[in-house]
């Protein structure tokens, strides 16, 4: 079956531009996560949804980062006024719920110039 | 707060040799433990996980890991590696408390298999 998909796969933005990254989770998956993976580092947690509710956004690095999942399915991570330090791979993952393992998408590589 | 330390950033190994990738963690509560593999330009794939029970966990692709609570370690092993095992490997933990969902990852170990 289809896994987690993310689009675009690559994004180049000029500093100061806004970007929107999309995640399509596996159908029926209740939980959805966003992680940020800087070059040469492990993924770092950004935010977590259970259906449409954003239950944990403790990892969002600043108020320029905003995530939503309005209908409990597709999620969008938005970054306003991008800066060079935002350059990273943004990973989305979904799972059936508590106690189940996540499936990760291929990621979106964001480069801010 | 939890933290995960992968002691080796790079591990070069010859094909068919054994390998061990080391992982230590720190947490004030009990944790679940995971190993993920990441191939170039791909997402993370779960290799194995420890939730409870036997401390020796077997995963996909011939990998296994052993949970050692006293040493707070969860080292990954494979008795004989293949060229196709070349990838980045990440150890991760999740707190064993209600409501905890996020994974905390180590910095990764790049495994390179030489012919």
Interface residues (C-beta under 8 A of the other chain):
Chain A: X4 X31 X33 X35 X40 X41 X42 X43 X44 X45 X48 X55 X56 X59 X91 X93 X98 X101 X102 X104 X105 X106 X107
Chain B: X4 X6 X34 X36 X41 X42 X43 X44 X45 X46 X49 X90 X92 X99 X101 X102 X103 X104 X105 X106 X107 X108
